Amino acid sequence: MNATSEALSSQAAAWSVDPKDRVMDCRLQKIFYGDFLAVRNSIVPIEKNKITGFIGPSGCGKSTVLRSLNRMNDLIPIFRFEGSVTYHGQDIYDKSIDPVLVRRYIGMVFQQPNPFSMSIYDNVAFGLRLNRFKGDMDERVEKALRSAALWTEVKDKLKNSGLSLSGGQQQRLCIARAVATEPDVLLMDEPCSALDPIATRQVEELMLELKENYSVALVTHNMQQATRVADTTAFFSVDISQGGRTGYLVEMGETRQVFEDPQAQLTKEYVSGEFS
Amino acid sequence: MASNPFAHVVTKVSGPPSAVDYGADKLLRGVVWGAAAVILLLVAYIVFELGRQAFPAMLEFGPEFIYSTTWDVQAKQFGILPEIWGTLYSSLLALLLGGILGVAIAIFLTQDFLDHRVSNVFRTIVEMLAAIPSVVYGLWGIYVLIPLIRPGANWLHDTLGWFPFFGTSLSGPGMAPAALVLAVMILPTVAAISVDAFKRVPYKVKEAAYGMGTTRWEAILKVMLPSASSGILAALVLGFGRALGETMALAMLIGNSNQISLSLFAPANTLASLLASSFPEAGPIEVQALMYAAIALLAITLLVNIFGLWIMKAATRKFEGK
């Protein structure tokens, strides 16, 4: 049995997306950290101008898969990826591809707000300067801060340090920083886990606006969040049968279908709250 | 001992702290307060004693002592401007060289250029430089460094002699060997503290930088350096302070010559070196003048430290918004 069909058989219902609506196609066979098999056999397409949610219990590898989509895991020396992630027809794990290049097109927002120790303005302008943007910098910065719903709060203190903001504001600043360069795809790794409910609501509204222009992949530990914002949901679980803790994709489909009519027993138990 | 209004409460294990516990508490408080008081008294006493012994010289020579350039025991003329110049010039040169090298080494050791274990070994080797006694550096400077750099220095003087930095030839001891040795001496301080500064930058910040699609060079220059800036500045201030006060190696290498020259190859003098080389044979009046010079050195070091703290605070405010 080849890897692809093996992966398909482990999914209750393979989620197929018309290639023209698909901005990325992750077909991973194995992800290792050293000798540890972290994730296996999962096919995860990311759709254009939609929010793809990744849910699942702790240790199911959802963050690992997300971080494989822009080669962030390459920062970890013992990380090893087997399979392919196709982006505009090109496998980003091909030896000829520089990870730095991939990250210019596929932006990321992290779990913990991580603004740079520089001014609010410089944080947002960071990617623009990095890409040698020649146009109206002020206009771009304002636009990015507006789209992150932060402009009115910071417009009079753009010179202040990004670290002087509250946690929720910092996370929205990081979103502004990520969208300022208008990347093609935006990966969000539990972006609300450090936020209070009000800030969470703001970020969720923001995500819904962002998908007009971007394709978003979102890891969330919060099932309600997935139902609120995700168009498509991928449910990962962790397989402890062979003594390891290996994550894999159980089921992927339209969010409503995954939550209301799950195909796999495991999904049913998870979305009904029997384990988390 | 504190009274216990809960003594009647019946518990199995929990109970009030014993008299010994309270005693140890009090003892610890006494010891740490005592230690702090000793430091303060010591500093105050040193300044007072220096001031007392320098007082006659301060009255006699006044502020002219600071800006006049002769040191003539027979004529009872004392001025330390050349030494102040030499102290600042040699320390700034050392800071420039040792600072750049030290920060570069810190980057090399912390930014994933090396395997973790190799970089720890490397770091230990750099820190071992700090364990070499000053006098050994002085000897090494005289017997190895000066002969090594003399041909190059004299070639620079012959071909680019019009340039003030190469205005004289290097006959032996001088500013260049002194500054080079000083740079090596402050290198471990700068490198070790900068390494700690880089290690304190949270991993999430590094992740954010690479997540924006930076190359390693861009991540280090634009994100890691500003994030570590207050710690790196602290490293530079400490290194500079060490260079200002360094005595033995400089007394052996700088040439102890009372002159102000921009030339890197001319002999010069520093305050610490003047003190070390003049004290053994000084008469009572010269001792007073030397005490005055010691106060000047103390004041320079203090000012540099205050200035350094101010810059660090400004950097922290700018980059971290605190």
Contacts between the chains, C-beta under 8 A, distances in Angstrom:
chain1	res1	chain2	res2	distance
A	70	B	211	7.4
A	72	B	207	7.0
A	72	B	210	7.1
A	72	B	211	6.2
A	75	B	206	7.6
A	75	B	207	6.8
A	75	B	210	6.0
A	77	B	112	8.0
A	100	B	210	7.9
A	100	B	213	5.6
A	100	B	214	7.0
A	100	B	215	5.3
A	101	B	213	7.4
A	102	B	213	7.8
A	103	B	210	6.8
A	103	B	211	6.1
A	103	B	212	6.9
A	103	B	213	3.8
A	104	B	213	3.8
A	107	B	211	7.3
A	107	B	212	7.5
A	108	B	211	4.2
A	110	B	204	6.2
A	110	B	207	6.3
A	110	B	208	6.6
A	110	B	211	6.9
A	112	B	204	5.0
A	114	B	202	7.4
A	114	B	204	4.0
A	114	B	205	5.5
A	114	B	207	6.7
A	114	B	208	4.1
A	115	B	208	7.6
A	116	B	205	6.7
A	116	B	208	6.7
A	116	B	209	7.3
A	116	B	223	5.5
A	116	B	226	7.1
A	116	B	227	6.9
A	117	B	205	7.6
A	117	B	226	5.7
A	117	B	227	4.6
A	117	B	229	7.8
A	117	B	319	3.9
A	117	B	320	5.1
A	118	B	226	5.9
A	118	B	319	6.2
A	126	B	212	6.2
A	126	B	222	7.3
A	127	B	212	5.1
A	127	B	213	7.4
A	130	B	212	6.2
A	130	B	213	6.7
A	130	B	214	6.3
A	130	B	218	6.4
A	130	B	222	7.7
A	160	B	321	5.7
A	161	B	317	7.7
A	161	B	318	7.0
A	161	B	319	6.3
A	161	B	320	5.7
A	161	B	321	2.7
A	161	B	322	7.9
A	162	B	321	7.3
A	163	B	319	7.9
A	163	B	320	5.1
A	163	B	321	4.8
A	163	B	322	7.7
A	164	B	321	3.1
A	164	B	322	7.6
A	174	B	208	7.1
A	177	B	208	8.0
A	177	B	212	7.2
A	178	B	211	7.9
A	178	B	212	7.7
A	181	B	212	7.9
